[in-house]
């Protein structure tokens, strides 16, 4: 770059309906927590839609500015230039100023353009934007309780599952290595949601978000369902959509616990303290079930309902362990567990969920002889499994073809 080079950037920070910027509150919260040294430029930016960064090494300067302002997740970002944001906005029929809703807890307005800016920063290709917008809609549903997710001291994070033709067209991986690394769509779509939560909603760790340890899934936790190798109806069809529609489903995940084996092994993990907070709040945990395990279940005549019933009946926390657990002794010392938990405990051990239907089953991963499943215990209230259709513009097919040609042209240069 030369001295005359400049980058025209869409500001990714949240602005409330009143016009106030969430960064002003965040600067104060960071100071209260002794974090000013980590974000020395908090709230130090032009109060306008577009910022211009000029001079030599403008791209490197953007990286430092955004890091010191608290606008990143700690990793380098792609500069949200006006051109890049406009390229993303071509993939939606929504207007740039359309407001999807307020992002808790600081109630920054999630406009289409601001969501697109954060998607660009996350490394999303322009064609990923419809998926990001649908995921933001899920995030903003009151049933997701984003305020709780953002401010709790638990390590909960959104888990995104993509279904339908869009997953295939955008190469969102549901097979080998679906949880990464190596898959641009999975990595960047999930990361875009985190940046929306951070920059528009104000979910800064240590200032607003007090998760005691955090988890790698807080960078990104996004995958497709492996519909091609699933013997059952996919997740979005369970939610009432047509198979040829595309959708995003959002749940909450405290962690991703690898479980090698079959249903009994999955149940053994579910029936442990790992499910404690999910039981406390009557949550909806997600089970990522390997294709080989799903196929074996189908051969034995087990559908999703039967699998959920098995996991619910067999995946139980021993009452003796529940009675002397930290949750019982410390958190609930002066109040009761939910009525259904008390009722189950009066009869014996406690299931991981209130009913079998509260277990979210997703077929994912590679079809290998030693099957790798995962259990994602839930947290928070109300119980959440939220699905939204991915809205595509009328000229989606042509836009996608053009994007592919542009990518090929870049490689050929």
C-alpha positions as CSV (number, residue, x, y, z in Angstrom):
1,X,0.0,0.0,0.0
2,X,1.0,3.6,-0.5
3,X,0.3,6.8,1.5
4,X,-2.8,7.4,-0.6
5,X,-4.3,4.1,0.2
6,X,-7.4,4.1,2.3
7,X,-10.0,1.6,3.6
8,X,-13.6,2.6,3.9
9,X,-15.1,0.5,6.6
10,X,-18.6,-0.2,7.9
11,X,-18.5,0.2,11.6
12,X,-19.5,-3.1,13.2
13,X,-20.4,-1.8,16.7
14,X,-23.9,-1.8,18.1
15,X,-26.1,1.2,18.4
16,X,-29.2,1.3,20.5
17,X,-32.6,2.5,19.3
18,X,-31.9,5.8,21.3
19,X,-28.8,6.3,19.2
20,X,-26.4,5.5,22.0
21,X,-23.5,3.3,21.3
22,X,-23.0,0.1,23.3
23,X,-19.3,0.7,23.4
24,X,-19.7,3.6,25.8
25,X,-21.3,1.2,28.3
26,X,-18.6,-1.4,27.5
27,X,-15.8,1.0,28.2
28,X,-17.3,1.8,31.6
29,X,-17.8,-1.9,32.4
30,X,-14.2,-2.8,31.3
31,X,-12.9,0.0,33.6
32,X,-14.9,-1.4,36.5
33,X,-13.4,-4.8,36.0
34,X,-9.8,-3.5,35.6
35,X,-9.8,-4.5,31.9
36,X,-9.0,-1.1,30.4
37,X,-5.5,-2.2,29.5
38,X,-6.8,-5.0,27.3
39,X,-9.1,-2.7,25.4
40,X,-7.3,0.7,25.6
41,X,-9.2,2.1,22.6
42,X,-12.7,1.0,23.8
43,X,-15.3,3.5,22.5
44,X,-12.6,5.4,20.6
45,X,-14.0,5.5,17.1
46,X,-15.9,7.9,14.8
47,X,-19.6,7.9,15.7
48,X,-20.9,7.3,12.2
49,X,-21.8,4.5,9.9
50,X,-18.5,4.5,8.0
51,X,-15.0,5.0,9.1
52,X,-12.0,5.7,6.9
53,X,-8.6,4.3,7.8
54,X,-5.9,6.0,5.6
55,X,-2.2,5.7,5.1
56,X,0.5,3.0,4.7
57,X,-0.2,-0.4,6.2
58,X,-3.9,0.5,6.5
59,X,-4.9,-3.2,6.6
60,X,-2.5,-3.9,9.5
61,X,-3.7,-0.8,11.3
62,X,-7.3,-2.0,11.1
63,X,-6.3,-5.2,12.8
64,X,-4.7,-3.3,15.7
65,X,-7.5,-0.8,16.0
66,X,-10.2,-3.4,16.1
67,X,-8.3,-5.5,18.6
68,X,-7.7,-2.6,20.9
69,X,-11.3,-1.5,20.6
70,X,-12.6,-4.9,21.6
71,X,-14.2,-5.7,18.3
72,X,-12.5,-9.1,17.7
73,X,-12.6,-12.5,19.2
74,X,-8.8,-12.4,19.6
75,X,-8.2,-13.7,16.1
76,X,-7.4,-11.5,13.0
77,X,-10.4,-10.3,11.1
78,X,-11.2,-9.4,7.5
79,X,-11.6,-5.6,7.2
80,X,-15.4,-4.9,6.7
81,X,-14.9,-2.5,3.7
82,X,-18.0,-1.0,2.1
83,X,-17.3,-3.1,-1.1
84,X,-17.1,-6.4,0.9
85,X,-20.3,-5.6,2.8
86,X,-22.1,-4.6,-0.4
87,X,-21.0,-7.9,-2.0
88,X,-22.6,-9.7,0.9
89,X,-25.8,-7.7,0.9
90,X,-26.4,-8.7,-2.7
91,X,-27.3,-12.2,-1.3
92,X,-30.3,-10.9,0.6
93,X,-33.5,-9.2,-0.3
94,X,-33.5,-7.4,3.0
95,X,-32.7,-3.7,3.1
96,X,-29.4,-2.7,4.7
97,X,-31.1,-0.6,7.4
98,X,-33.7,-3.3,8.1
99,X,-33.7,-4.1,11.9
100,X,-33.7,-7.8,12.8
101,X,-34.0,-7.0,16.5
102,X,-32.1,-5.9,19.6
103,X,-29.1,-8.0,20.6
104,X,-29.0,-8.6,24.3
105,X,-27.8,-7.6,26.8
106,X,-26.9,-4.1,25.7
107,X,-29.7,-4.0,23.0
108,X,-27.6,-2.9,20.0
109,X,-29.8,-3.0,16.9
110,X,-28.9,-5.8,14.5
111,X,-29.4,-4.2,11.1
112,X,-28.8,-6.3,8.0
113,X,-25.8,-4.1,7.2
114,X,-24.2,-4.4,10.7
115,X,-24.8,-8.2,10.7
116,X,-23.1,-8.3,7.2
117,X,-20.2,-6.3,8.5
118,X,-19.6,-8.8,11.3
119,X,-20.0,-11.7,8.9
120,X,-17.3,-10.2,6.6
121,X,-15.0,-9.7,9.7
122,X,-15.5,-13.4,10.5
123,X,-14.3,-14.4,7.1
124,X,-17.7,-15.4,5.6
125,X,-18.0,-15.5,1.8
126,X,-20.8,-13.2,0.6
127,X,-23.1,-16.2,-0.2
128,X,-23.1,-17.2,3.5
129,X,-25.0,-14.1,4.6
130,X,-28.6,-15.6,4.3
131,X,-27.5,-18.4,6.7
132,X,-26.0,-15.8,9.1
133,X,-29.2,-13.7,9.1
134,X,-31.4,-16.7,9.8
135,X,-29.1,-17.7,12.7
136,X,-29.3,-14.1,14.0
137,X,-33.1,-14.4,13.9
138,X,-32.9,-17.6,16.0
139,X,-30.5,-15.8,18.4
140,X,-32.9,-12.9,18.9
141,X,-36.0,-15.2,19.6
142,X,-37.0,-14.5,23.2
143,X,-37.1,-18.3,23.8
144,X,-33.3,-18.4,23.3
145,X,-32.8,-16.1,26.3
146,X,-29.7,-14.4,24.8
147,X,-29.4,-12.1,27.8
148,X,-28.9,-15.2,30.0
149,X,-26.5,-16.8,27.5
150,X,-24.4,-13.6,27.3
151,X,-24.2,-12.8,31.0
152,X,-24.1,-16.2,32.8
153,X,-21.1,-17.5,34.5
154,X,-21.6,-20.8,32.8
155,X,-19.8,-21.7,29.6
156,X,-22.8,-21.9,27.3
157,X,-22.6,-21.1,23.6
158,X,-25.0,-21.2,20.6
159,X,-24.9,-24.4,18.6
160,X,-26.0,-24.0,14.9
161,X,-27.2,-26.8,12.8
162,X,-27.9,-26.1,9.1
163,X,-30.3,-28.3,7.1
164,X,-31.6,-28.4,3.5
165,X,-30.2,-27.7,0.0
166,X,-28.2,-24.7,1.1
167,X,-26.0,-26.8,3.3
168,X,-24.8,-28.7,0.3
169,X,-24.6,-25.7,-2.0
170,X,-22.4,-23.8,0.4
171,X,-20.3,-26.8,1.4
172,X,-21.4,-26.6,5.1
173,X,-19.9,-29.8,6.4
174,X,-21.9,-32.4,8.3
175,X,-19.6,-35.4,7.6
176,X,-15.9,-36.1,8.5
177,X,-14.5,-33.3,10.7
178,X,-17.8,-31.4,10.8
179,X,-16.8,-29.6,14.0
180,X,-13.5,-28.6,12.4
181,X,-11.0,-27.6,11.6
182,X,-10.8,-27.1,7.8
183,X,-14.3,-26.0,6.7
184,X,-14.7,-22.4,5.9
185,X,-18.4,-22.2,6.0
186,X,-18.7,-24.0,9.4
187,X,-15.9,-21.9,10.9
188,X,-16.9,-18.5,9.7
189,X,-20.7,-18.7,10.0
190,X,-20.4,-19.7,13.6
191,X,-17.8,-17.1,14.2
192,X,-20.1,-14.4,12.6
193,X,-22.7,-15.1,15.3
194,X,-20.1,-14.7,18.0
195,X,-19.0,-11.4,16.6
196,X,-22.6,-10.2,16.4
197,X,-23.0,-11.2,20.1
198,X,-19.8,-9.4,20.9
199,X,-20.0,-6.2,18.9
200,X,-23.7,-5.5,18.6
201,X,-24.9,-7.1,21.8
202,X,-21.9,-6.2,23.9
203,X,-21.0,-9.6,25.2
204,X,-17.5,-8.8,26.1
205,X,-15.8,-11.6,28.2
206,X,-14.9,-10.4,31.7
207,X,-16.9,-7.2,31.3
208,X,-20.4,-8.4,30.5
209,X,-20.0,-12.1,30.0
210,X,-18.7,-13.9,33.1
211,X,-18.3,-17.5,31.8
212,X,-15.8,-18.8,34.3
213,X,-13.7,-20.7,31.8
214,X,-15.2,-20.3,28.4
215,X,-14.8,-23.0,25.7
216,X,-13.5,-23.4,22.2
217,X,-17.1,-23.5,20.9
218,X,-17.4,-19.9,21.8
219,X,-15.3,-19.1,18.7
220,X,-17.6,-21.1,16.5
221,X,-19.9,-24.1,16.8
222,X,-21.7,-24.7,13.5
223,X,-22.3,-27.7,11.3
224,X,-24.7,-29.2,8.9
225,X,-26.8,-32.4,9.6
226,X,-25.5,-35.3,7.6
227,X,-28.8,-35.8,5.8
228,X,-27.3,-38.1,3.1
229,X,-26.3,-40.7,5.6
230,X,-29.2,-40.3,8.0
231,X,-32.0,-43.0,8.0
232,X,-34.4,-40.5,9.6
233,X,-36.2,-37.3,8.9
234,X,-33.8,-34.3,9.3
235,X,-34.1,-31.7,12.0
236,X,-35.9,-29.1,10.0
237,X,-38.5,-31.5,8.8
238,X,-39.1,-32.5,12.5
239,X,-39.7,-28.7,13.0
240,X,-42.5,-28.8,10.3
241,X,-40.6,-27.6,7.3
242,X,-40.4,-29.3,3.9
243,X,-37.4,-31.3,3.0
244,X,-36.5,-29.0,0.1
245,X,-36.5,-25.9,2.4
246,X,-33.3,-24.7,4.0
247,X,-33.1,-23.8,7.7
248,X,-30.9,-23.1,10.7
249,X,-31.7,-24.6,14.1
250,X,-30.2,-23.1,17.2
251,X,-29.7,-24.8,20.6
252,X,-27.5,-24.1,23.6
253,X,-24.4,-26.1,24.3
254,X,-22.3,-26.0,27.5
255,X,-19.6,-28.2,25.9
256,X,-19.0,-30.8,23.2
257,X,-18.3,-34.2,24.9
258,X,-16.9,-36.9,22.6
259,X,-18.6,-40.3,23.1
260,X,-17.1,-43.3,21.3
261,X,-19.6,-46.2,20.9
262,X,-23.3,-46.7,20.7
263,X,-26.5,-45.6,22.5
264,X,-25.4,-47.1,25.8
265,X,-22.2,-45.1,25.8
266,X,-24.1,-41.9,24.9
267,X,-26.6,-42.6,27.7
268,X,-23.8,-43.2,30.2
269,X,-22.4,-39.7,29.6
270,X,-25.9,-38.1,29.7
271,X,-26.6,-39.7,33.0
272,X,-23.8,-37.8,34.8
273,X,-23.1,-34.4,36.4
274,X,-22.5,-33.1,32.8
275,X,-26.3,-32.8,32.6
276,X,-26.6,-31.0,35.9
277,X,-27.4,-27.5,34.7
278,X,-29.6,-28.8,31.9
279,X,-31.6,-30.8,34.5
280,X,-31.8,-27.7,36.7
281,X,-33.2,-25.6,33.9
282,X,-35.2,-28.3,32.1
283,X,-33.0,-27.8,29.0
284,X,-32.8,-29.4,25.6
285,X,-29.4,-31.0,25.1
286,X,-28.2,-32.0,21.6
287,X,-26.9,-35.5,20.7
288,X,-24.7,-35.6,17.6
289,X,-25.1,-39.2,16.6
290,X,-22.7,-40.9,14.2
291,X,-24.1,-42.2,10.9
292,X,-23.0,-45.8,11.8
293,X,-24.9,-45.7,15.1
294,X,-28.0,-44.2,13.4
295,X,-27.8,-46.9,10.7
296,X,-27.5,-49.6,13.3
297,X,-30.5,-48.2,15.1
298,X,-32.6,-48.1,11.9
299,X,-31.6,-51.8,11.1
300,X,-33.0,-52.7,14.6
301,X,-36.2,-50.8,13.8
302,X,-35.5,-47.8,16.0
303,X,-36.7,-44.4,14.8
304,X,-35.8,-41.1,16.4
305,X,-38.6,-41.4,19.0
306,X,-37.3,-44.8,20.1
307,X,-33.7,-43.6,20.3
308,X,-34.8,-40.6,22.4
309,X,-36.8,-42.8,24.6
310,X,-33.9,-45.2,25.1
311,X,-31.5,-42.3,26.0
312,X,-34.1,-40.8,28.4
313,X,-34.6,-44.1,30.2
314,X,-31.0,-45.2,30.3
315,X,-29.2,-41.8,30.6
316,X,-30.0,-41.1,34.3
317,X,-28.0,-39.4,37.0
318,X,-27.8,-41.6,40.0
319,X,-30.0,-40.3,42.8
320,X,-27.2,-40.8,45.3
321,X,-24.8,-38.7,43.2
322,X,-27.5,-36.1,42.6
323,X,-28.3,-35.7,46.3
324,X,-24.7,-35.0,47.2
325,X,-23.9,-32.9,44.1
326,X,-22.5,-29.4,44.2
327,X,-25.6,-28.1,42.6
328,X,-27.8,-29.6,45.3
329,X,-25.6,-28.6,48.2
330,X,-24.6,-25.1,47.0
331,X,-26.9,-23.7,44.3
332,X,-30.2,-25.2,45.6
333,X,-29.5,-25.2,49.3
334,X,-32.5,-22.9,50.0
335,X,-34.8,-23.8,47.2
336,X,-36.1,-26.8,45.2
337,X,-35.2,-28.5,42.0
338,X,-38.0,-28.4,39.4
339,X,-41.1,-30.4,40.3
340,X,-40.4,-33.0,37.6
341,X,-36.9,-33.6,39.0
342,X,-38.2,-34.0,42.5
343,X,-40.9,-36.4,41.2
344,X,-38.3,-38.5,39.3
345,X,-36.0,-38.5,42.4
346,X,-38.8,-39.8,44.6
347,X,-38.9,-42.9,42.3
348,X,-35.2,-43.4,41.6
349,X,-32.6,-41.9,39.3
350,X,-33.1,-38.6,37.3
351,X,-33.2,-38.5,33.5
352,X,-31.2,-35.8,31.7
353,X,-34.3,-34.1,30.4
354,X,-37.9,-33.6,31.4
355,X,-39.3,-35.7,28.6
356,X,-37.7,-37.8,25.8
357,X,-38.9,-35.1,23.3
358,X,-36.5,-32.6,24.8
359,X,-33.5,-34.5,23.4
360,X,-32.4,-33.0,20.1
361,X,-31.0,-35.7,17.8
362,X,-28.7,-34.7,14.9
363,X,-26.9,-37.2,12.6
364,X,-23.4,-35.9,12.0
365,X,-19.9,-37.0,11.4
366,X,-18.1,-39.5,9.2
367,X,-19.2,-43.1,8.7
368,X,-16.4,-45.0,10.3
369,X,-16.2,-48.4,12.0
370,X,-15.5,-46.9,15.5
371,X,-18.3,-44.3,15.7
372,X,-17.6,-40.9,17.2
373,X,-20.7,-39.3,18.7
374,X,-20.9,-36.2,20.8
375,X,-23.1,-35.0,23.7
376,X,-23.8,-31.3,24.0
377,X,-25.4,-30.7,27.5
378,X,-27.7,-27.7,27.7
379,X,-28.0,-24.8,30.0
380,X,-30.6,-22.1,30.6
381,X,-34.3,-21.4,30.4
382,X,-36.7,-21.6,28.8
383,X,-36.0,-24.9,26.9
384,X,-34.7,-23.8,23.5
385,X,-34.6,-25.4,20.1
386,X,-35.3,-22.7,17.6
387,X,-35.6,-23.2,13.8
388,X,-35.8,-20.5,11.1
389,X,-36.0,-20.8,7.3
390,X,-33.0,-19.4,5.4
391,X,-34.5,-16.7,3.2
392,X,-32.9,-16.6,-0.2
393,X,-33.2,-13.8,-2.8
394,X,-35.1,-14.5,-6.1
395,X,-31.8,-14.5,-8.1
396,X,-30.0,-16.8,-5.6
397,X,-29.0,-19.4,-8.2
398,X,-27.5,-16.8,-10.5
399,X,-25.7,-15.0,-7.7
400,X,-24.2,-18.3,-6.5
401,X,-23.0,-19.1,-10.1
402,X,-21.5,-15.7,-10.4
403,X,-19.7,-16.0,-7.0
404,X,-18.3,-19.4,-8.2
405,X,-17.0,-17.9,-11.4
406,X,-15.5,-15.0,-9.6
407,X,-13.6,-17.4,-7.3
408,X,-12.3,-19.4,-10.2
409,X,-11.2,-16.2,-11.9
410,X,-9.2,-15.1,-8.8
411,X,-7.4,-18.5,-8.7
412,X,-6.6,-18.3,-12.4
413,X,-5.0,-14.9,-12.2
